[in-house]
Amino acid sequence: MKKILYFVLALFSMLALGACSSEKNQASVSEEKVYKVGIAANYPPFDFIKDTKITGFDVDLLEEIAKRENLKLEWVNMSFDGLIPALKAGKIDMIASAMSSTPQRLNSMDFSNTYFNTKNLYLKLKTDSSISDKQSLEGKKIGVQLGTIQENAAKAIPNAQVVAGEEMLAAILALKAGKVDVVLTDKDIGKGYLKTNEELEAFLEEDDGSSGFCIAFDKGKDAELVQKINSGLEKVKADGTYQTLIEKYDLQ
């Protein structure tokens, strides 16, 4: 009888320990860190919405990096000019939204290694013969996307009237309607609009003064995460995935 009792107690103890172990494993899984990624999904081909889903080069690239580094991501869509304040307020953990690393931003933010280099591109109506170079932009109305480095570049043009909006599409429509004289944008964004708007043309491109597009983080808050992103980026480039995405989004 005692043997049976001991056996029952031993079996009960094993089941209890197993249940505790299972609960701990479930708690560990449920408590796994989910990194919130800020994005402005209105900047094709890098960031846009298709069939109600956030997608684009930035999204595919970071998702591939996350797979290799075992990171869980949650995308948070907002206006581009709201990304840095959200990062500084702790509402998001990083920014992946065609954000350039600049000397000014480096004062308050950390950046991953560069994943894409581009230039500034100036667009105008083909019928506007009054604009041919940068000197002819003095006093002109220049459309830009709010919070971008192109906005700062436009403000540096003498007497320019800078018209900043939340979406680049609004600037393009304003140019076509004659409400602005020029649109200043990222080269690879501009190429897309040139393909679908025959009345527009590019007349100038120049270096944007940045170190290129990078993933952004709050200053000094998560060096380990930055290291993981850099490590994943190297892996994605090494195995050919990066080049596949470049071709997918016509960024050659």
N, C-alpha and C positions, 0 to 999 in steps of 0.2 A: 504493500500500500504506500509505504514511504517512497519507494522507488518511483512509483507512478506519480506521486505528488511532486517529487523532485524534477521528474521529466516534464511535467506540465508547467512548473515554475520556470524551468530552464527555457522551454519553448516560448513561454510568454515573454521572458526577458529578451530573447532573440528577436521576436516580432516587434517588441517595443523599441529596441535599438534600431531595427531596420526602418521603422516608421519615423523615428527621430532623424535618422540619416537621410531618408527621403525628403522629409520636411526641410532639412538644412539645404539639400541640393536644390529643391524648388525655390527656397528663399534666395539662394545664391543666383539662380537664373533670373528670378523676378527683379532682383536688385541690380542686375547688370546695367552698367551705365549706358544711357542712350544720349548721344551727342546731338544737340539741336544745331542745325546748320541754317544760317540766314541766307536768303537768296531773293533777288528781285527778278521774278520770272517774266520779264518783258524786254529781253535783250537777246533776240535770236542772232546767231545759232547757239550762243553760249547758254542762255537761260530763257525758257519760254514754256507756255502751257499748250499741250496737245491732248485733245480728248479728255479734258479736265485734269490731266496729270502733269506735274512739273517735270520737265525734261530738258535736254540740251547737253552740250559738250561738258560743261562744268558738272552737271548731275551724273552723267555716265562715268566721267573720270573719277570723281570722288567715291562713287559707289564701288568702282573697281578697286580703288585703294583700300576702301573699308573692308572688302572681302579678304584681301591679303593680310590685313592687320587685325582682323576679327573685331571690327568696330561696328556698333549699331548707330544708325543715323535717323534723324527725324528732320525733314525739311520744313522750314518756316518761311513762307512767302511774305514779303513786305516791300515798301518802296525803297529804292536804292539809297536815298539820303537818310533813311531810317536805320540802315544796317549797322553803322558804326555806333550810334547811340544805344541800340539794342545790345550790341556786344559789350559795351562799357557798363551797361546796367545789369549784365548777367542774364539777360533773357535768352541769349543764344550762346553757344560755345565756340562757334567759328563762323566765318563768312566764306562762301564759295560762290562768287557772283561776278566773274570778270573784274575783280578788284585789283588795281595796280598797286604795287609797292612803291611808295614815293618817300623822299626824305622827310617830308612833313608828317606823313602817317606813321613812319617808323618811330617818331617821338612817343607815340602812345599805343602802338600796336606791334605785335610780332607777326612775322610772315613765314610761310613755308618757302621752299625753293621755288623758283619761277617755273611755271608749267606752260606758259605761252607768251610770246612777244608779238607786239603789234605796233601800229603807228596811228597818228591822228590823220583824219581825212576830211577835207573841206568839200562840200557839195553845193551846187548852185543850179539854177535853171539854165538850160542850154541857150535860151533866148536872151539871157542877161549879159550883154557885152560890156557892161560897166565894171565887171569883176573879172580879173585875170590873174592876180597874184595877191600876196598877203598885204602889200601896201595899199591895195585898193579896198581893203576891208575897213579902213578907218571910218568911223561914224556909221557903219552899217549895222543892221539888226542881225544878230547871230543866234540861231536856235541850238540849244544843247540840252542834254539830260541833266537834271538836278543832281548835284553831289558828285559828279564825275570829274576826272582830271581835265576833260575837255572844257568843262565850265570854267575852270581856273585859267586855261589857255585862252579862252575867249575874252575873259576879263582883262587879260594882259595886253589886248589889242587896243591902241589909243582910240578913245572916244567911242568904242564899240558899245552898242546897246544889246546887252546879253538877255535873251529870253529863255529862261530855264523852266522845264516842265518835268513831270515825273516819268514820262515815257518818250522814247526817241521817236516813236510813230507820230506823236503829236507835233514834234518839230518838223518832221518830213511833210506832214499835211499842211503845216503853216507855211513852209517853203513853197509848196505847190500852189497855195492860195495867195501868195504874195505878201503874207504877213511878216515874214522874215526874209532877209536877202540871202543868207547862207546858213547851212547846217554844219556844225563841227561835231564829228563823231569818231568812234573807233573805226579803223580801216576795215576790219572784217565784218563789222556791223553794216557799215556803209555799202560794202560790196553787195550785200543782200538786197538793200533798198534800190541800188542801181539796176539790178536785174529785173525788178518789177515796176520801175518807174522810168520809162524811156525819156521823159522830158527833163530828167536830171543828169548831171555829169559831175565828175570829180575834177577839180582844177589844181589841187595842191595836197601833198601829203608830207608829213614831217615827223621826226621823233617826238614821242610824247613825254620824254624826260623822266620816265619811270623805269623800274627794273623788270617790268612785265607783270602779267597776271599771276597772283599767288593766293593761297588760302590764308585768311587773316585770323588772328587770335588776339585776345586781350593781352596787354603788355605784362610779361613775367608771370602769367597765371598758370600755364600748363606746358612746360618745356617738354615733358614726356610725350604729350599728344602731338606737338609740332614734330618731334623726332619720328613718331610713328607715321605721320602723314608723309614726311620726306622719304622714309624707308619704303612705304607703299608706292610712292611716285616712281622711285628708282626701279622697283619690281615691274610696274606697269609699262615703263619704257623699255625695260630689258626683254620682256617676253612678247613685244610687238603689239600689245593691246593699245598703247598710246597712239601709235601710227594708224591703227585701224579706226580709232575714234576721229583722228584728224581727217582721214579720208571720208568717213561717214558724214561729217559736218562740213565738208568742202573747205577746210582750213589750210590747205597746202600753200 
